[in-house]
Every structure is written in C-alpha cells, then in structure tokens.
Amino acid sequence: MSKERQTAEQILLHIGGQENILNVEHCATRLRLVLKDETKFNKKEIEAIDGVKGSFLASGQHQIILGTGFVNKVYAEVMDITKMDSGNMMSKSDAAAVHMNVFQKASRLLGDVFLPIIPILVATGLFMGLRSLITNLGVELDPTFLALSQVLIDTAFAFLPALVTYSVMKRSGASPALGIVIGLMLVAPQLPNANQVASGKIEPIYLSLLGLNIPILGYQGSVLPALMLGVISAKIEKWLRKVVPDVLDLIITPFVTLFSSMVIGLVVIGPIMHIIEKGLVEAISVLMNIPFGIGGFIVGALQQAVVITGLHHTFKALEVELLANTGANPFNALVCGAIVAQGAAGIAAALKTRNKKEKSLYLTSVLPAFLGITEPLIFGGNLPRLTPFVCGCIGGGVAGIFSSLVGLAGTGMSITALPGILLYLNGQLGKYLIACAIGFAVAFVLTYILYKTEE
C-alpha cells in the first residue's frame, strides 16, 4: 500500500469516517475538511500520522498540513476511498454554513445577496457623489443634462428594492423574475415616495382595515424591507411549488406569491417599518442631547448601522426640524464622522486583503464613501466581514464624541464627507476636519489590528 493511501485511510479513521464529511478539498499544502461532528476530529492522532505536519481549525475547516505535491496525492486517495464527488458532496459554502451562528449566517446572506449588485451600486454611488459635489459648489446644471444625470444616477437607488428582491430570490432558488416584480411593487409610482414622506412634503396613503388606519408608502432606497420580503416571498413560492399540482403551477404559484407578497410588504412589513422610523427619529433626538459627548458617541456609532436598514432617509425630517428651529444641524456632523470612519475601515481592510479581486472591489467602493455614499462599501465589503464594519462604527462614535463636545454643526443638510466641507465654512472648518480625522484614524487603526483576512 502506498504512503499516500495509508495517510488517507488514517485521516479518515481519525475524523469519524466518510459519513462525518460534509466537504473536502485541498489547497497547495493542506487538506481542508468540513465535518458534521467536529468533536470526532482527533487532533492528537492525526498529527501523529506519518506525513502530517500539523493541523488547525480556521473558518469552519479542519486544515491538515501535508505539504506541496503530497497533499494532491492524499486528496486523490481520499476521494477514491470515499467515492465522493461534487454530486454527492455538500458545497463548500453550504457546508460552512452548518456551523455558523445566527450573525454569521446573516452576514453570509448579505454578502451573497449584494455581491452581484455591488458594481451597480459602486458606479451609481460614484456618479451621485460627483453630482452632489458639483451642484453644491454652485455649478448650475443645464436642465436637460440634469434630467439625464437623474436617469443615470437615481435609477439604481430608486429601484434598489427590486435589485435586492431579485438577488434574494435567485440566491434562494426561487424565481428571480418574480423577485423583480415584488421589489418594484415596493416602489410603484402610485405609492407616496418614502423620501418625500420623511421630509414632510406629502402624507402616506392610509388603508382602513379592522378599525385601523394603516399607512402605505413606497420604499425607495430601502434595503431591509426588501430583504425581509424577498426571503419570505422565496419561501412562499418554494412551498407552493411543492403543494400545487403541476397542471395549475404556472397560474396559481405566481398569482399567490405576488398577491401575498404585496399584502405582506405593504400592509404588514411596511407599516411596521413606518412605526420604527418614527421611533428612530424620536430616539435620535433624545440621544443627541445626552451631555459629555455620550450622545454623540451613541449616534455616531449607530448611524451607519441604520443605513443597513434603509431607514436613514427618515432623519431628513429631524434635520429639517433642527435647521428650522436653531439654524444649525449637529446631526450632519455626526453623520460625516461615521461615513469617513467606514471609508477608513474599508481602506484598512483592502490593504490587508490578499485576494486581488476583493482588494479591487474594496478600493472602488471606498471612493463613493468619501463622497457620502457608503452603501456599496457597507454591503460589498465591511458588513459581510463584520470586523471592518464594527471598527468603522466605533470610529464614528469616537468622532461623535468630539463633534458633540465642541458643538460642531453644519449650516445645511444632505451633504456629507468631503462635499460636506461646504457646510462648515462659517468658521468651523478646522473642527470639522479634526472630527473626520479622528473617525478616520480610529477606524483605520482598529481595523488594521483586528481584521484577520482568510487565505
């Protein structure tokens, strides 16, 4: 018997046998195993096998170090003994998910859903930031050019729910086309625009049902409602595929899926999110008034977490109220520090990332962030990896302490990060730059120290 065969048989013996394997693969030097029951992995016995140079657990994989060349032969013997192949073996991603906790699974869901649409968000975010910079420098755009820029820039963000539900349905093995329609229902032109409702320009449509007045509105630019609805709709469609007779499937399944999704999205999820939006505005107003910089830390740390939900547009009402009553907007200063901090965390993560494709994705997402658009960076990089996102939130919180203590406040709204400089030309520019520098430095250093990249 060859040495490779002996090594393979010994490894299988001390990992609980073939039936304990979910996935097996190899890299240049290591055999990588994802197991059903990790307690059956006998590290001491495996490392005593002739030819094994060590082992460790990383990213849910038991990695057995065998060395260049030898690992290929041992892997071939394992596959020959077990008769495993891609057809009867769980995929690496599905196998890794078996041992994930709730937070890791949620992070994986976000990564899988947003990865296909990140290039769209990056390009649109960059265009949006540049247009904001140009217009706020006092450049008056030709009406026709402005209209065309709105087509180019606003389409992706206005119809973001459709992109999200499409991606969720596709990932879940449901019908992507249904996902597009379900997402478009959330932003149908017949519904009041969420941003205009948030700024107080228009009122929601109210549906009288069981003695309740239920507010109905669109969810332009929102992520969480679309994500939740996409997951629910996928489950509904897949369940219907199992119970509806084949002869009726083409008619009943899409009909019931669309109808139930509309009811759940606009009459259940939508109103719940509307209540949460109002609560968020009130909570942020209270938090901002907590003294000694504590309120500034809390708001600065949580602001980008709110962006994940898509509810950040509700803060426009708060900013309008602040400007109307006091002529100043301290909330903008907290937002700017939080945005710059996420950008800094993205740069640090990009510097530590070895994968060239991931590094490129990170770096292209960072520029829109410094122009005030963080969604591409959050969903495409920081949040799925979690550590950069958390470090960015901490950086935003520390910047918020400084902003709160020195009374930093903008003279307007909706302009953030680098373009936001224009709101602090009333003698506060130095303080503004310091606040941004604090957020940048804290987030960058924490991410660079704490973020561990995977090979």
C-alpha positions in Angstrom: 0.0 0.0 0.0 1.4 3.4 -0.9 2.2 6.0 1.7 -0.5 8.3 0.3 -3.1 5.6 0.7 -2.1 4.8 4.2 -2.2 8.5 5.1 -5.6 8.9 3.6 -7.0 5.9 5.5 -5.5 7.1 8.8 -7.0 10.5 8.3 -10.5 9.1 7.6 -10.2 6.9 10.7 -9.5 9.8 13.0 -12.1 12.2 11.7 -15.1 9.9 12.2 -15.1 8.3 8.8 -16.6 9.2 5.5 -20.1 9.7 6.9 -18.8 12.6 9.0 -17.5 14.6 6.0 -19.6 17.4 4.6 -17.0 18.8 2.2 -13.4 18.0 1.4 -11.0 20.0 -0.8 -7.3 21.0 -0.8 -5.0 24.0 -1.5 -1.3 24.0 -2.3 -0.3 22.4 1.1 -3.4 21.5 3.1 -6.3 19.1 3.0 -9.4 21.0 4.1 -12.3 19.3 5.7 -15.7 20.5 6.9 -17.2 17.9 9.3 -20.7 17.2 10.6 -19.5 16.5 14.1 -16.3 18.4 14.9 -15.7 16.6 18.1 -14.8 13.4 16.2 -11.7 15.2 14.8 -8.8 13.6 16.8 -6.1 16.2 16.5 -3.5 14.3 18.5 -3.8 11.1 16.5 -4.0 13.0 13.1 -0.8 14.9 13.9 0.9 11.6 14.7 0.3 10.2 11.2 3.4 9.9 9.1 3.4 12.7 6.6 1.2 15.1 8.5 3.0 18.2 9.5 0.3 19.8 11.7 -3.4 20.8 11.7 -5.6 23.7 12.7 -9.2 24.9 12.5 -10.0 28.0 10.5 -13.2 29.4 9.0 -15.1 26.2 9.9 -12.5 24.0 8.1 -10.1 21.4 9.7 -6.9 22.0 7.7 -4.4 19.2 7.7 -0.9 20.3 6.6 0.6 17.7 4.2 2.9 19.7 2.0 3.2 20.6 -1.7 2.6 17.7 -4.0 1.9 15.2 -1.3 -1.5 16.8 -0.5 -2.7 16.3 -4.1 -2.0 12.6 -3.9 -3.6 12.2 -0.4 -6.7 14.1 -1.6 -6.9 11.8 -4.7 -6.8 8.7 -2.4 -9.5 10.2 -0.1 -11.8 10.8 -3.0 -11.1 7.3 -4.3 -11.8 5.6 -1.0 -14.9 7.6 -0.2 -16.2 7.7 -3.8 -17.2 11.3 -3.1 -17.6 13.9 -5.8 -19.5 17.2 -6.4 -22.7 15.2 -7.0 -22.8 13.6 -3.5 -20.9 16.1 -1.5 -22.2 19.3 0.0 -20.8 22.5 -1.5 -18.1 24.4 0.5 -20.4 27.4 1.2 -23.3 25.2 2.3 -21.1 23.0 4.4 -19.5 26.0 6.1 -23.0 27.4 6.9 -23.8 24.3 9.0 -21.6 25.5 11.9 -22.4 29.2 11.5 -24.2 31.2 14.3 -27.1 33.5 13.5 -24.9 36.5 13.0 -22.5 34.7 10.7 -25.5 33.4 8.6 -27.0 36.9 8.4 -23.6 38.2 7.3 -23.3 35.5 4.7 -26.8 36.2 3.4 -25.9 39.9 3.0 -22.7 39.1 1.1 -24.4 36.6 -1.2 -27.3 39.0 -1.9 -25.3 42.1 -2.5 -22.3 40.8 -4.3 -24.0 40.6 -7.7 -25.3 44.1 -7.5 -22.3 45.8 -5.9 -20.8 47.0 -9.3 -24.1 48.8 -9.9 -24.1 50.5 -6.5 -20.4 51.4 -6.8 -20.9 53.1 -10.2 -24.1 54.8 -9.2 -22.7 55.9 -5.8 -19.7 57.5 -7.5 -21.8 59.4 -10.0 -24.1 60.5 -7.2 -21.3 61.8 -5.1 -19.7 63.7 -8.0 -23.0 65.3 -8.9 -23.5 66.3 -5.3 -20.1 67.8 -5.2 -20.6 69.8 -8.5 -24.0 71.1 -7.6 -23.0 72.2 -4.1 -20.0 74.1 -5.4 -22.6 76.4 -7.0 -22.4 75.0 -10.6 -25.8 75.3 -12.2 -26.5 72.3 -14.5 -28.4 72.6 -17.7 -32.0 71.2 -17.1 -31.6 68.6 -19.9 -28.2 67.5 -18.6 -29.6 67.4 -15.0 -32.6 65.2 -16.2 -30.2 62.8 -17.9 -28.0 62.7 -14.9 -31.0 61.7 -12.8 -31.8 58.9 -15.1 -28.2 57.7 -14.8 -27.8 58.2 -11.1 -31.1 57.9 -9.4 -32.4 54.8 -11.2 -30.4 52.2 -9.2 -31.1 53.7 -5.8 -34.7 54.5 -6.5 -35.3 50.8 -7.6 -32.9 49.3 -5.1 -35.6 47.1 -3.6 -36.1 45.4 -6.9 -32.4 44.6 -7.2 -32.4 43.3 -3.6 -35.5 41.1 -4.0 -34.2 39.8 -7.4 -30.9 38.8 -5.8 -32.6 37.2 -2.7 -35.0 35.1 -4.9 -32.2 34.0 -7.2 -30.0 33.0 -4.2 -32.8 31.1 -2.6 -33.6 29.1 -5.7 -36.9 30.9 -6.4 -37.9 32.8 -9.5 -35.7 35.9 -10.0 -38.3 37.5 -12.3 -40.9 37.3 -9.6 -38.3 39.0 -7.3 -38.0 41.9 -9.7 -41.8 42.4 -9.7 -42.1 42.1 -5.9 -39.3 44.7 -5.5 -40.9 47.1 -8.0 -44.2 46.9 -6.0 -42.4 48.4 -3.1 -41.5 51.5 -5.2 -44.5 51.7 -7.5 -45.2 55.2 -8.7 -48.8 55.0 -7.3 -47.3 55.0 -3.8 -46.1 58.1 -1.9 -42.3 58.5 -2.2 -40.6 57.5 1.1 -38.1 60.3 0.9 -40.9 62.9 0.4 -42.9 61.4 3.3 -39.8 61.5 5.5 -39.3 65.2 4.7 -42.9 66.0 5.4 -43.8 67.1 1.9 -46.5 64.5 1.4 -48.5 62.1 3.6 -48.8 58.3 3.3 -51.9 56.6 1.9 -54.0 55.3 4.7 -55.7 51.9 4.4 -58.7 51.4 6.8 -58.6 47.8 7.9 -60.3 46.3 11.0 -60.7 49.7 12.5 -57.0 50.6 12.0 -55.6 53.3 9.7 -52.6 51.6 8.1 -50.0 53.9 6.4 -49.0 52.7 3.0 -45.9 54.3 1.2 -43.1 53.4 -1.1 -39.7 52.3 0.0 -37.3 53.9 -2.5 -33.7 53.2 -1.5 -34.7 50.9 1.4 -32.9 47.7 1.9 -34.3 45.9 5.0 -37.9 45.7 3.9 -36.9 44.4 0.5 -34.5 41.9 2.1 -37.2 40.6 4.5 -39.9 40.4 1.8 -37.5 38.7 -0.6 -36.8 35.9 1.9 -40.5 35.5 2.8 -41.5 35.5 -0.9 -38.9 32.9 -1.8 -40.2 30.6 1.0 -43.8 31.1 -0.2 -43.0 30.3 -3.8 -40.9 27.2 -3.0 -43.7 25.9 -0.7 -46.3 26.5 -3.4 -44.2 24.6 -5.9 -44.4 21.5 -3.6 -48.1 21.6 -2.9 -49.7 22.9 -6.1 -50.4 20.3 -8.8 -48.2 20.7 -11.9 -51.1 21.4 -14.2 -52.0 24.5 -12.1 -48.5 25.6 -11.0 -48.0 28.1 -13.9 -51.1 30.0 -12.8 -51.5 29.6 -9.1 -47.9 29.8 -7.9 -47.0 33.3 -9.3 -50.5 34.6 -8.6 -50.5 33.6 -4.9 -46.8 34.6 -4.5 -47.3 38.1 -5.9 -50.6 38.7 -4.1 -49.3 37.5 -0.7 -46.0 39.4 -1.2 -47.9 42.7 -1.9 -50.0 42.2 1.2 -47.1 41.3 3.5 -44.8 44.0 2.1 -47.2 47.0 2.0 -49.7 46.1 4.7 -47.5 44.3 7.3 -43.8 45.0 6.9 -44.3 48.5 5.5 -46.4 49.9 8.4 -44.1 48.2 11.0 -41.1 49.9 9.4 -43.0 53.2 9.4 -43.5 52.9 13.2 -39.9 52.1 13.6 -38.9 55.1 11.5 -40.9 57.5 13.8 -39.4 55.9 16.9 -35.9 56.2 15.4 -36.3 59.9 14.8 -37.5 60.5 18.4 -34.8 58.3 19.9 -32.0 60.1 17.9 -33.4 63.5 19.1 -33.2 62.3 22.7 -29.7 60.7 22.3 -28.2 63.8 20.7 -29.0 65.8 23.9 -27.2 63.4 26.3 -24.2 65.5 27.7 -20.5 64.9 27.9 -20.3 63.6 24.4 -22.1 60.3 25.3 -25.0 61.1 23.0 -22.6 62.0 20.2 -20.8 58.6 20.6 -24.1 56.6 20.5 -25.5 58.4 17.5 -22.1 58.4 15.6 -21.7 54.7 16.3 -25.2 53.7 15.3 -25.8 55.9 12.3 -24.2 53.6 9.7 -26.0 50.6 11.3 -29.3 52.4 10.5 -28.1 52.7 6.9 -28.2 48.9 6.6 -32.0 49.0 7.2 -32.6 51.8 4.7 -34.3 53.9 7.4 -31.7 56.6 7.4 -33.8 58.7 5.0 -36.2 59.3 7.9 -33.6 61.5 9.6 -34.2 64.2 6.9 -37.3 65.2 9.0 -35.0 65.6 12.0 -32.5 67.7 10.1 -35.2 69.9 8.7 -36.5 70.5 12.2 -33.1 71.3 13.6 -32.4 73.8 10.8 -35.8 75.4 11.1 -35.6 75.8 14.9 -31.9 76.5 15.5 -30.4 77.3 12.1 -27.8 74.6 12.7 -27.5 70.9 12.0 -25.4 69.0 14.6 -26.7 65.7 13.3 -24.8 66.2 10.0 -21.5 66.4 11.9 -22.2 63.0 13.5 -23.1 61.5 10.1 -20.0 62.8 8.4 -17.7 61.3 11.1 -19.4 58.0 10.8 -19.2 58.0 7.0 -15.5 58.8 6.9 -14.8 56.1 9.5 -16.5 53.4 7.4 -14.3 54.6 4.4 -11.2 54.3 6.6 -12.2 50.8 7.7 -12.6 49.9 4.1 -9.1 51.2 3.2 -7.5 49.2 6.1 -9.4 46.0 5.1 -8.3 46.5 1.5 -4.7 46.8 2.5 -4.8 43.6 4.4 -6.8 41.6 1.8 -4.6 39.4 -0.4 -7.2 38.5 -2.9 -6.8 40.9 -5.8 -10.5 40.8 -6.8 -11.6 41.6 -3.3 -9.0 44.3 -2.9 -10.2 45.9 -6.2 -13.8 45.7 -5.0 -12.9 47.4 -1.7 -11.0 50.2 -3.2 -13.6 51.0 -5.8 -16.2 51.1 -3.1 -14.2 53.5 -0.9 -14.3 56.5 -3.2 -18.1 56.8 -3.2 -18.0 56.5 0.6 -15.8 59.6 0.9 -18.3 61.4 -1.4 -21.1 60.5 1.0 -22.4 57.2 -0.4 -21.5 54.3 1.9 -24.0 51.6 0.8 -21.6 50.0 -1.8 -18.8 49.8 0.7 -21.0 48.5 3.6 -22.8 45.8 1.7 -20.0 44.8 -0.6 -17.2 44.7 2.0 -17.4 46.0 5.5 -20.6 44.3 6.7 -20.1 40.8 5.3 -16.7 40.7 7.0 -18.2 42.3 10.1 -15.0 43.4 11.8 -14.3 46.4 9.5 -18.0 47.5 9.9 -17.8 47.3 13.7 -14.5 49.2 13.7 -16.0 51.8 11.4 -18.9 52.2 13.8 -16.5 52.7 16.8 -14.6 55.3 14.8 -17.8 57.1 14.0 -18.7 57.0 17.7 -15.3 58.5 18.8 -15.6 61.2 16.2 -19.2 61.9 17.5 -17.8 62.5 21.0 -15.5 65.2 19.7 -18.3 66.8 17.5 -20.7 66.8 20.4 -18.2 68.3 22.9 -17.1 71.2 20.6 -20.7 71.9 19.4 -19.9 71.1 15.7 -22.9 71.7 13.5 -23.5 72.2 9.7 -25.4 75.0 8.1 -27.4 72.7 5.8 -28.2 69.1 5.2 -27.7 66.1 2.8 -24.1 67.0 2.0 -21.6 64.7 3.8 -17.9 63.6 4.0 -15.7 65.5 1.5 -18.5 67.6 -0.1 -19.7 68.2 3.5 -16.9 70.7 3.9 -19.1 73.3 2.3 -21.4 73.2 5.3 -18.6 74.2 7.7 -17.1 77.3 6.0 -18.6 79.5 8.8 -15.5 79.2 11.0 -15.9 75.6 11.9 -13.9 74.0 9.1 -10.9 73.2 11.4 -13.2 71.4 13.9 -14.9 69.5 11.0 -11.6 68.3 9.6 -10.4 67.2 13.1 -13.7 65.3 13.7 -13.3 63.5 10.3 -9.6 62.8 11.0 -10.5 61.3 14.4 -13.1 59.0 12.8 -10.6 58.0 10.1 -7.7 57.3 12.4 -9.7 55.2 15.0 -11.4 53.1 12.4 -8.3 52.6 10.3 -6.1 51.5 13.3 -8.7 49.3 14.8 -9.5 47.5 11.5 -5.8 47.1 10.6 -5.1 45.5 14.0 -8.3 43.4 14.5 -9.3 42.3 10.9 -8.0 38.9 10.0 -8.1 38.0 6.4 -8.7 34.5 5.2 -6.4 32.8 2.7 
